[in-house]
Amino acid sequence: MERLEKESPTQELSDELKAKLAELSKVFEAKIADREVFLNSEIAKAELAGEFEVIEQLNKQLASDRKVLEAELEAKKNELRA
């Protein structure tokens, strides 16, 4: 445990920084939720129409969008921590 601390010391976060990080998380959670709601409604429409290829494509898009937004969130958090 001590060796790990020497290699990568723990960074203490100020209350202001914690608040900024929490706000950033909320913003990105909202963005992700917005994409999920939109794409899930599109998936439901495609299911009703029996368009299975479209459903697969929308599911892939949903996963991709989530991954991109999560990566963007982590990048912005790292900027704030630096």
C-alpha positions as CSV (number, residue, x, y, z in Angstrom):
1,M,0.0,0.0,0.0
2,E,2.8,2.4,0.9
3,R,4.6,1.6,-2.4
4,L,1.5,2.4,-4.3
5,E,1.2,5.7,-2.5
6,K,4.8,6.6,-3.5
7,E,4.3,5.7,-7.2
8,S,0.9,7.4,-7.5
9,P,0.2,9.8,-4.6
10,T,-3.4,10.4,-3.6
11,Q,-4.6,13.8,-4.6
12,E,-6.7,15.7,-2.1
13,L,-9.6,17.4,-3.8
14,S,-11.0,20.8,-2.6
15,D,-14.7,21.2,-1.9
16,E,-14.9,23.5,-4.9
17,L,-13.3,21.0,-7.2
18,K,-15.6,18.2,-5.9
19,A,-18.6,20.4,-6.6
20,K,-17.3,21.1,-10.2
21,L,-16.7,17.4,-10.8
22,A,-20.2,16.5,-9.5
23,E,-21.8,19.1,-11.7
24,L,-19.9,17.8,-14.7
25,S,-21.1,14.3,-13.9
26,K,-24.7,15.5,-13.7
27,V,-24.4,17.3,-17.0
28,F,-23.1,14.2,-18.8
29,E,-25.6,11.9,-17.1
30,A,-28.3,14.1,-18.5
31,K,-26.7,14.0,-22.0
32,I,-26.5,10.2,-21.8
33,A,-30.1,9.9,-20.6
34,D,-31.2,12.2,-23.4
35,R,-29.6,10.0,-26.1
36,E,-30.9,6.8,-24.4
37,V,-34.5,8.2,-24.4
38,F,-34.3,9.2,-28.0
39,L,-32.6,6.1,-29.3
40,N,-34.8,3.8,-27.3
41,S,-37.9,5.4,-28.8
42,E,-36.4,4.9,-32.2
43,I,-35.7,1.3,-31.3
44,A,-39.3,0.8,-30.2
45,K,-40.5,2.2,-33.6
46,A,-38.2,-0.1,-35.5
47,E,-39.5,-3.1,-33.4
48,L,-43.0,-2.3,-34.3
49,A,-42.1,-2.0,-38.0
50,G,-40.1,-5.3,-37.8
51,E,-36.9,-3.6,-39.0
52,F,-34.4,-5.8,-37.2
53,E,-31.3,-4.4,-39.0
54,V,-32.3,-0.9,-37.9
55,I,-32.7,-2.2,-34.3
56,E,-29.2,-3.6,-34.4
57,Q,-27.8,-0.4,-35.8
58,L,-29.5,1.7,-33.2
59,N,-28.3,-0.5,-30.4
60,K,-24.8,-0.1,-31.7
61,Q,-25.2,3.6,-32.0
62,L,-26.5,3.8,-28.4
63,A,-23.5,1.9,-27.1
64,S,-21.1,4.0,-29.2
65,D,-22.7,7.3,-28.1
66,R,-22.6,6.2,-24.4
67,K,-18.9,5.3,-24.8
68,V,-18.0,8.6,-26.5
69,L,-19.9,10.7,-23.8
70,E,-18.3,8.7,-21.0
71,A,-14.8,9.2,-22.5
72,E,-15.5,12.9,-22.9
73,L,-16.6,13.2,-19.3
74,E,-13.4,11.5,-18.1
75,A,-11.3,13.8,-20.2
76,K,-13.0,16.9,-18.8
77,K,-12.7,15.5,-15.3
78,N,-9.0,15.0,-15.8
79,E,-8.6,18.5,-17.1
80,L,-10.2,19.9,-13.9
81,R,-8.0,17.7,-11.7
82,A,-4.8,18.8,-13.5
